[in-house]
Amino acid sequence: MANEGEKNLIEILEENVEIDVGKYIKYVQAPQCGAIATFSGTTRDTFQGKTVVELRYEAYVPMAIRCIKSICSSARSAWNLDSIAVAHRLGPVPVGESSVFIAVSSVHRADALDACKFLIDEIKASVPIWKKEVYTNGEVWKENSEFFERRLELGNGVEDLAGRVCSGRKVEVDEHRKKGCCAGKVKVEDNGATDSR
């Protein structure tokens, strides 16, 4: 649940529902905002020399939404943001179509750009959404490199700002404003907590 005054739209879309990019951009538009940063993750046609037919996504939806809300709260604690919209598709996503879309609005561009990068990196690293790559000659479940790197660093879990666990690490943004646009670091603390829900 978003905190009072937070304007977030988080949607995990059912199979065969395409992302309406215009809907999410319109959601984050506001007269007081001078910047809207977006990210669209699309299915590409090749991977390591193999021809990709489509990607297929599955998710544990209640936890995915809870994790994305926590990531949005972390972004809001680091940057001055007006609105955030995140959409992720489930099921098959053919070549050229978007599987994930993020839109962030803020008064100034640096906040929107940095937060947008943070959001996609954290979503790929910690949200329970799984991807299968389907090739012309087979298929394989893929682990995002961000998830793999995070797991090697710390083990499992992300704790949100309210102390709830989403997969046992606390995600904090470190020195984004000092470094400028999209050059900050993410600090992750392992607290060993587990989710009791």
Buried (B, 14 or more C-beta within 10 A) or exposed (E): EBEEEBBBBBBBBEEEEEBBBEBBBEBBEBEEBEBBBBBBBBBEEEBEEBEBBBBBBBBBBEBBBBBBBBBBBBBBEBBEBBBBBBBBBBBBBBBEBBBBBBBBBBBEBBBBBBBBBBBBBBBBBBBBBBBBBBBEEEBEEBEBEBBEEBBEEBEBBBBBBEEBBBBBBBBBBEEBEEEEBBEBEBEBEBEEBEEEE
